[in-house]
Amino acid sequence: MSALWVATIGASLVCYLIKLAGYSVPASILNNARFQRINELVPVVLLSALVSIQTLGDERAITVDHRLVGVVVAAIALKMRAPFPLMMLAAAISSALAYHFA
């Protein structure tokens, strides 16, 4: 058995144990307003981190390129309450144009 399989099985076991531990948390803790607020913000923080890493990350350096243009245009379109398909189209076109002319 290779080290990759050991790591995969170990990570799977840890994830299962964490999920199992989640079922044993009392309802009084889960109904706490602070806990619910934190629980609402975790997906937003994780998605923001993913977008920033995918936009600015390049191996070990920060890279500013056409991807950042697309994200900025998407943010502006969302701020202006543009429909989702229009926002995606604007981001894709602006990113493609920045890539082509850079």
DSSP file (Angstrom, degrees, kcal/mol; ACC not computed):
  #  RESIDUE AA STRUCTURE BP1 BP2  ACC     N-H-->O    O-->H-N    N-H-->O    O-->H-N    TCO  KAPPA ALPHA  PHI   PSI    X-CA   Y-CA   Z-CA
    1    1 A M              0   0    0      0, 0.0     2,-0.0     0, 0.0     0, 0.0   0.000 360.0 360.0 360.0 129.5    0.0    0.0    0.0
    2    2 A S     >  -     0   0    0      1,-0.1     4,-1.9     4,-0.0     3,-0.1  -0.280 360.0-108.8 -81.1 167.9    1.4    3.3   -1.1
    3    3 A A  H  > S+     0   0    0      1,-0.2     4,-2.5     2,-0.2     5,-0.2   0.823 118.2  59.9 -64.1 -31.6    1.7    6.5    1.0
    4    4 A L  H  > S+     0   0    0      2,-0.2     4,-2.4     1,-0.2    -1,-0.2   0.911 105.9  46.6 -63.8 -42.2   -1.0    8.1   -1.1
    5    5 A W  H  > S+     0   0    0      2,-0.2     4,-2.7     1,-0.2     5,-0.3   0.894 111.4  51.3 -67.2 -39.1   -3.5    5.3   -0.1
    6    6 A V  H  X S+     0   0    0     -4,-1.9     4,-2.5     1,-0.2    -2,-0.2   0.921 112.3  46.6 -63.2 -42.7   -2.6    5.6    3.5
    7    7 A A  H  X S+     0   0    0     -4,-2.5     4,-2.6     2,-0.2    -2,-0.2   0.896 113.0  49.7 -66.0 -40.1   -3.1    9.4    3.4
    8    8 A T  H  X S+     0   0    0     -4,-2.4     4,-2.2     2,-0.2    -2,-0.2   0.929 114.2  43.6 -65.1 -46.0   -6.4    9.0    1.6
    9    9 A I  H  X S+     0   0    0     -4,-2.7     4,-2.2     2,-0.2    -2,-0.2   0.898 114.7  50.4 -66.9 -40.1   -7.8    6.4    4.0
   10   10 A G  H  X S+     0   0    0     -4,-2.5     4,-2.3    -5,-0.3    -2,-0.2   0.919 111.5  47.4 -63.8 -44.0   -6.5    8.4    7.0
   11   11 A A  H  X S+     0   0    0     -4,-2.6     4,-2.5     1,-0.2    -2,-0.2   0.890 111.6  51.5 -64.9 -39.0   -8.2   11.6    5.8
   12   12 A S  H  X S+     0   0    0     -4,-2.2     4,-2.3    -5,-0.2    -1,-0.2   0.908 110.3  48.8 -63.5 -41.6  -11.4    9.7    5.1
   13   13 A L  H  X S+     0   0    0     -4,-2.2     4,-2.4     2,-0.2    -2,-0.2   0.912 111.1  49.4 -65.3 -42.7  -11.4    8.3    8.6
   14   14 A V  H  X S+     0   0    0     -4,-2.3     4,-2.3     2,-0.2    -2,-0.2   0.921 111.1  49.9 -62.7 -43.7  -10.7   11.7   10.2
   15   15 A C  H  X S+     0   0    0     -4,-2.5     4,-2.3     1,-0.2    -2,-0.2   0.908 111.1  49.6 -61.5 -42.1  -13.6   13.2    8.1
   16   16 A Y  H  X S+     0   0    0     -4,-2.3     4,-2.5     1,-0.2    -1,-0.2   0.915 111.1  49.0 -63.4 -42.8  -15.9   10.4    9.2
   17   17 A L  H  X S+     0   0    0     -4,-2.4     4,-2.3     2,-0.2    -2,-0.2   0.878 110.5  50.6 -66.4 -36.9  -15.0   10.9   12.9
   18   18 A I  H  X S+     0   0    0     -4,-2.3     4,-1.6     2,-0.2    -1,-0.2   0.918 112.1  47.5 -65.0 -42.7  -15.5   14.7   12.7
   19   19 A K  H  X S+     0   0    0     -4,-2.3     4,-0.9     1,-0.2    -2,-0.2   0.903 111.9  50.2 -64.7 -40.4  -18.9   14.1   11.1
   20   20 A L  H >< S+     0   0    0     -4,-2.5     3,-0.6     1,-0.2     4,-0.5   0.882 108.6  52.1 -64.9 -38.9  -19.8   11.5   13.8
   21   21 A A  H >< S+     0   0    0     -4,-2.3     3,-1.0     1,-0.2     4,-0.2   0.822 100.8  63.5 -66.3 -30.7  -18.7   14.0   16.5
   22   22 A G  H >< S+     0   0    0     -4,-1.6     3,-1.0     1,-0.3    -1,-0.2   0.809  96.5  57.5 -63.6 -30.1  -21.0   16.6   15.0
   23   23 A Y  T << S+     0   0    0     -4,-0.9    -1,-0.3    -3,-0.6    -2,-0.2   0.687 100.8  57.6 -73.9 -17.3  -24.0   14.4   15.8
   24   24 A S  T <  S+     0   0    0     -3,-1.0    -1,-0.2    -4,-0.5    -2,-0.2   0.425  77.0 113.1 -94.6   2.2  -23.2   14.4   19.5
   25   25 A V  S <  S-     0   0    0     -3,-1.0     5,-0.0    -4,-0.2    -3,-0.0  -0.600  75.2-113.2 -73.9 129.5  -23.2   18.2   19.9
   26   26 A P    >>  -     0   0    0      0, 0.0     4,-1.5     0, 0.0     3,-0.8  -0.254  16.0-121.7 -64.0 151.3  -26.2   19.2   22.1
   27   27 A A  H 3> S+     0   0    0      1,-0.2     4,-2.1     2,-0.2     5,-0.1   0.788 108.9  66.4 -63.9 -28.8  -29.0   21.1   20.6
   28   28 A S  H 34 S+     0   0    0      1,-0.2    -1,-0.2     2,-0.2     4,-0.2   0.857 104.1  44.6 -63.9 -33.5  -28.5   24.0   23.1
   29   29 A I  H X4 S+     0   0    0     -3,-0.8     3,-1.1     1,-0.2    -1,-0.2   0.896 112.5  51.1 -74.3 -41.4  -25.1   24.7   21.5
   30   30 A L  H 3< S+     0   0    0     -4,-1.5    -2,-0.2     1,-0.2    -1,-0.2   0.797 108.6  52.3 -67.5 -27.9  -26.5   24.5   17.9
   31   31 A N  T 3< S+     0   0    0     -4,-2.1    -1,-0.2    -5,-0.1    -2,-0.2   0.450  80.7 119.4 -87.9  -0.3  -29.4   26.9   18.7
   32   32 A N    <>  -     0   0    0     -3,-1.1     4,-2.3    -4,-0.2     5,-0.2  -0.455  66.3-135.7 -65.6 134.1  -27.0   29.5   20.1
   33   33 A A  H  > S+     0   0    0      1,-0.2     4,-2.2     2,-0.2     5,-0.2   0.879 103.4  50.8 -62.3 -39.9  -27.3   32.7   18.1
   34   34 A R  H  > S+     0   0    0      2,-0.2     4,-2.4     1,-0.2    -1,-0.2   0.919 110.6  48.8 -64.4 -43.5  -23.5   33.2   17.9
   35   35 A F  H  > S+     0   0    0     -6,-0.2     4,-2.4     1,-0.2    -2,-0.2   0.902 111.5  49.6 -63.3 -41.5  -22.9   29.7   16.7
   36   36 A Q  H  X S+     0   0    0     -4,-2.3     4,-1.7     2,-0.2    -1,-0.2   0.885 110.3  50.7 -66.3 -37.8  -25.6   30.1   14.0
   37   37 A R  H  X S+     0   0    0     -4,-2.2     4,-1.4     2,-0.2    -2,-0.2   0.919 112.3  46.2 -65.9 -43.3  -24.1   33.4   12.8
   38   38 A I  H  X S+     0   0    0     -4,-2.4     4,-1.4     1,-0.2     3,-0.2   0.909 110.9  53.4 -63.3 -41.4  -20.7   31.8   12.5
   39   39 A N  H  < S+     0   0    0     -4,-2.4    -1,-0.2     1,-0.2    -2,-0.2   0.819 107.2  51.8 -65.0 -31.5  -22.2   28.8   10.7
   40   40 A E  H  < S+     0   0    0     -4,-1.7     4,-0.5     1,-0.2    -1,-0.2   0.825 111.5  47.2 -71.8 -31.1  -23.8   31.1    8.2
   41   41 A L  H  X S+     0   0    0     -4,-1.4     4,-2.4    -3,-0.2     5,-0.2   0.684  90.9  79.8 -86.8 -18.8  -20.5   32.9    7.5
   42   42 A V  H  X S+     0   0    0     -4,-1.4     4,-2.6     1,-0.2     5,-0.2   0.920  93.6  47.4 -59.3 -47.7  -18.3   29.9    7.0
   43   43 A P  H  > S+     0   0    0      0, 0.0     4,-2.5     0, 0.0    -1,-0.2   0.891 111.9  51.5 -61.8 -36.2  -19.4   29.1    3.4
   44   44 A V  H  > S+     0   0    0     -4,-0.5     4,-2.4     2,-0.2    -2,-0.2   0.927 112.0  46.0 -64.0 -44.7  -19.0   32.8    2.4
   45   45 A V  H  X S+     0   0    0     -4,-2.4     4,-2.4     2,-0.2    -1,-0.2   0.917 113.8  48.2 -65.3 -43.8  -15.4   32.9    3.8
   46   46 A L  H  X S+     0   0    0     -4,-2.6     4,-2.2    -5,-0.2    -2,-0.2   0.907 113.2  47.2 -65.4 -41.1  -14.5   29.6    2.2
   47   47 A L  H  X S+     0   0    0     -4,-2.5     4,-2.6    -5,-0.2    -1,-0.2   0.896 111.6  51.3 -67.4 -39.1  -15.8   30.6   -1.2
   48   48 A S  H  X S+     0   0    0     -4,-2.4     4,-2.4    -5,-0.2    -2,-0.2   0.911 110.7  48.6 -62.7 -42.0  -14.1   34.0   -0.9
   49   49 A A  H  X S+     0   0    0     -4,-2.4     4,-2.5     2,-0.2     5,-0.2   0.907 111.4  50.0 -64.0 -41.4  -10.8   32.3   -0.1
   50   50 A L  H  X S+     0   0    0     -4,-2.2     4,-2.6     2,-0.2     5,-0.2   0.926 111.6  47.7 -63.4 -44.5  -11.3   29.9   -3.1
   51   51 A V  H  X S+     0   0    0     -4,-2.6     4,-2.0     1,-0.2     5,-0.2   0.922 113.5  47.4 -63.8 -43.5  -12.0   32.7   -5.5
   52   52 A S  H  X S+     0   0    0     -4,-2.4     4,-2.7     2,-0.2     5,-0.4   0.904 113.5  47.5 -67.2 -39.2   -9.1   34.8   -4.3
   53   53 A I  H  X S+     0   0    0     -4,-2.5     4,-1.9     1,-0.2    -2,-0.2   0.922 115.2  45.3 -66.1 -43.1   -6.7   31.8   -4.5
   54   54 A Q  H  < S+     0   0    0     -4,-2.6    -1,-0.2    -5,-0.2    -2,-0.2   0.802 118.6  43.8 -70.9 -27.6   -7.9   30.8   -8.0
   55   55 A T  H  < S+     0   0    0     -4,-2.0    10,-0.3    -5,-0.2    13,-0.3   0.917 129.2  20.9 -82.3 -45.9   -7.8   34.4   -9.2
   56   56 A L  H  < S+     0   0    0     -4,-2.7     7,-3.2    -5,-0.2     2,-0.3   0.577 100.1 100.6-102.7 -11.6   -4.4   35.6   -7.8
   57   57 A G  E  <  +A   62   0A   0     -4,-1.9     2,-0.2    -5,-0.4     5,-0.2  -0.561  31.6 163.8 -86.4 139.6   -2.6   32.4   -7.2
   58   58 A D  E >   -A   61   0A   0      3,-1.5     3,-2.1    -2,-0.3     2,-0.8  -0.724  69.3 -67.0-150.4  95.9    0.1   31.0   -9.4
   59   59 A E  T 3  S-     0   0    0      1,-0.3    -1,-0.0    -2,-0.2    -2,-0.0  -0.436 117.8 -15.7  56.7-100.1    2.2   28.3   -7.8
   60   60 A R  T 3  S+     0   0    0     -2,-0.8     2,-0.3    -3,-0.1    -1,-0.3   0.239 124.1  69.2-118.8  13.1    4.1   30.4   -5.1
   61   61 A A  E <  S-A   58   0A   0     -3,-2.1    -3,-1.5    -5,-0.0     2,-0.5  -0.896  80.0-109.4-131.4 158.8    3.5   33.9   -6.3
   62   62 A I  E     -A   57   0A   0     -2,-0.3     2,-0.5    -5,-0.2    -5,-0.2  -0.776  37.8-165.5 -86.3 128.8    0.7   36.4   -6.6
   63   63 A T        -     0   0    0     -7,-3.2     2,-0.7    -2,-0.5     5,-0.1  -0.967  14.1-159.4-122.6 127.5   -0.2   37.0  -10.2
   64   64 A V        +     0   0    0     -2,-0.5     2,-0.2     3,-0.1    -8,-0.1  -0.922  41.3 126.6-104.0 114.4   -2.3   39.8  -11.6
   65   65 A D  S >> S-     0   0    0     -2,-0.7     3,-1.0   -10,-0.3     4,-1.0  -0.633  73.7 -50.3-146.1-157.3   -3.7   38.8  -15.0
   66   66 A H  H 3> S+     0   0    0      1,-0.3     4,-1.8    -2,-0.2    32,-0.1   0.744 121.9  66.8 -62.4 -26.1   -6.9   38.5  -17.0
   67   67 A R  H 3> S+     0   0    0      1,-0.2     4,-2.1     2,-0.2    -1,-0.3   0.889  97.6  53.2 -63.8 -38.5   -8.6   36.5  -14.3
   68   68 A L  H <> S+     0   0    0     -3,-1.0     4,-2.5   -13,-0.3    -1,-0.2   0.875 105.1  54.9 -64.3 -37.1   -8.6   39.5  -11.9
   69   69 A V  H  X S+     0   0    0     -4,-1.0     4,-2.5     1,-0.2    -1,-0.2   0.929 108.6  48.7 -60.6 -45.1  -10.3   41.6  -14.7
   70   70 A G  H  X S+     0   0    0     -4,-1.8     4,-2.2     1,-0.2    -2,-0.2   0.891 111.6  48.4 -62.8 -40.6  -13.1   39.0  -14.9
   71   71 A V  H  X S+     0   0    0     -4,-2.1     4,-2.3     2,-0.2    -1,-0.2   0.901 111.9  49.2 -67.7 -40.7  -13.6   38.9  -11.2
   72   72 A V  H  X S+     0   0    0     -4,-2.5     4,-2.3     2,-0.2    -2,-0.2   0.921 112.3  47.9 -65.0 -43.5  -13.7   42.7  -10.9
   73   73 A V  H  X S+     0   0    0     -4,-2.5     4,-2.5     1,-0.2    -2,-0.2   0.898 111.8  50.8 -63.9 -39.8  -16.2   42.9  -13.8
   74   74 A A  H  X S+     0   0    0     -4,-2.2     4,-2.4    -5,-0.2    -2,-0.2   0.902 110.0  49.8 -63.7 -40.7  -18.3   40.2  -12.1
   75   75 A A  H  X S+     0   0    0     -4,-2.3     4,-2.2     2,-0.2    -2,-0.2   0.901 111.8  48.1 -65.1 -40.7  -18.3   42.1   -8.8
   76   76 A I  H  X S+     0   0    0     -4,-2.3     4,-1.8     2,-0.2    -2,-0.2   0.918 111.7  50.1 -65.6 -42.6  -19.3   45.3  -10.5
   77   77 A A  H  <>S+     0   0    0     -4,-2.5     5,-2.7     1,-0.2    -2,-0.2   0.897 111.8  47.9 -63.4 -40.1  -22.1   43.5  -12.4
   78   78 A L  H ><5S+     0   0    0     -4,-2.4     3,-1.5     1,-0.2    -1,-0.2   0.887 108.8  53.9 -67.9 -37.3  -23.4   41.9   -9.2
   79   79 A K  H 3<5S+     0   0    0     -4,-2.2    -1,-0.2     1,-0.3    -2,-0.2   0.848 107.9  50.7 -63.2 -33.4  -23.2   45.3   -7.4
   80   80 A M  T 3<5S-     0   0    0     -4,-1.8    -1,-0.3    -5,-0.1    -2,-0.2   0.336 118.7-115.8 -85.5   7.0  -25.4   46.7  -10.2
   81   81 A R  T < 5 +     0   0    0     -3,-1.5    -3,-0.2     1,-0.2    -2,-0.1   0.852  52.2 171.4  61.6  39.1  -27.9   43.8   -9.7
   82   82 A A      < -     0   0    0     -5,-2.7    -1,-0.2    -6,-0.1     5,-0.0  -0.491  42.2 -95.4 -73.6 148.3  -27.3   42.3  -13.1
   83   83 A P     >  -     0   0    0      0, 0.0     4,-2.5     0, 0.0     5,-0.2  -0.291  37.0-110.8 -61.2 152.0  -28.8   38.9  -13.7
   84   84 A F  H  > S+     0   0    0      1,-0.2     4,-2.6     2,-0.2     5,-0.2   0.895 115.4  49.8 -56.2 -47.5  -26.5   36.0  -13.1
   85   85 A P  H  > S+     0   0    0      0, 0.0     4,-2.3     0, 0.0    -1,-0.2   0.902 112.6  48.4 -61.2 -37.6  -26.2   34.9  -16.8
   86   86 A L  H  > S+     0   0    0      2,-0.2     4,-2.6     1,-0.2    -2,-0.2   0.897 110.8  51.0 -66.9 -39.6  -25.4   38.5  -17.8
   87   87 A M  H  X S+     0   0    0     -4,-2.5     4,-2.4     2,-0.2    -1,-0.2   0.922 111.5  47.3 -62.3 -44.4  -22.8   38.8  -15.1
   88   88 A M  H  X S+     0   0    0     -4,-2.6     4,-2.5     2,-0.2    -2,-0.2   0.905 112.7  49.2 -64.8 -40.8  -21.1   35.6  -16.2
   89   89 A L  H  X S+     0   0    0     -4,-2.3     4,-2.6    -5,-0.2     5,-0.2   0.923 111.7  48.4 -64.8 -44.1  -21.1   36.7  -19.8
   90   90 A A  H  X S+     0   0    0     -4,-2.6     4,-2.4     1,-0.2     5,-0.2   0.911 113.1  48.1 -62.9 -42.0  -19.6   40.1  -19.0
   91   91 A A  H  X S+     0   0    0     -4,-2.4     4,-2.2    -5,-0.2    -2,-0.2   0.913 113.4  47.4 -65.1 -42.3  -16.9   38.5  -16.8
   92   92 A A  H  X S+     0   0    0     -4,-2.5     4,-2.3     2,-0.2    -2,-0.2   0.917 113.9  46.4 -66.3 -43.2  -16.0   36.0  -19.5
   93   93 A I  H  X S+     0   0    0     -4,-2.6     4,-2.6     2,-0.2     5,-0.2   0.928 114.1  47.2 -66.5 -44.3  -15.9   38.5  -22.3
   94   94 A S  H  X S+     0   0    0     -4,-2.4     4,-2.3    -5,-0.2    -1,-0.2   0.896 113.3  48.9 -65.6 -38.3  -13.8   41.0  -20.3
   95   95 A S  H  X S+     0   0    0     -4,-2.2     4,-2.2    -5,-0.2    -1,-0.2   0.909 112.0  48.7 -66.2 -41.4  -11.4   38.3  -19.2
   96   96 A A  H  X S+     0   0    0     -4,-2.3     4,-2.5     2,-0.2    -2,-0.2   0.905 111.9  48.9 -65.3 -41.3  -11.0   37.0  -22.7
   97   97 A L  H  X S+     0   0    0     -4,-2.6     4,-2.5     2,-0.2    -2,-0.2   0.915 111.3  49.2 -65.5 -41.6  -10.4   40.5  -24.0
   98   98 A A  H  X S+     0   0    0     -4,-2.3     4,-1.0     1,-0.2    -2,-0.2   0.892 112.8  48.5 -63.8 -38.3   -7.8   41.2  -21.3
   99   99 A Y  H  < S+     0   0    0     -4,-2.2    -2,-0.2     2,-0.2    -1,-0.2   0.908 113.1  47.6 -66.6 -41.3   -6.1   37.9  -22.1
  100  100 A H  H  < S+     0   0    0     -4,-2.5    -2,-0.2     1,-0.2    -1,-0.2   0.892 118.7  37.9 -68.6 -40.6   -6.1   38.7  -25.9
  101  101 A F  H  <        0   0    0     -4,-2.5    -1,-0.2     1,-0.2    -2,-0.2   0.516 360.0 360.0 -92.5  -4.6   -4.8   42.2  -25.6
  102  102 A A     <        0   0    0     -4,-1.0    -1,-0.2    -5,-0.2    -2,-0.1   0.476 360.0 360.0 -84.2 360.0   -2.3   41.6  -22.7
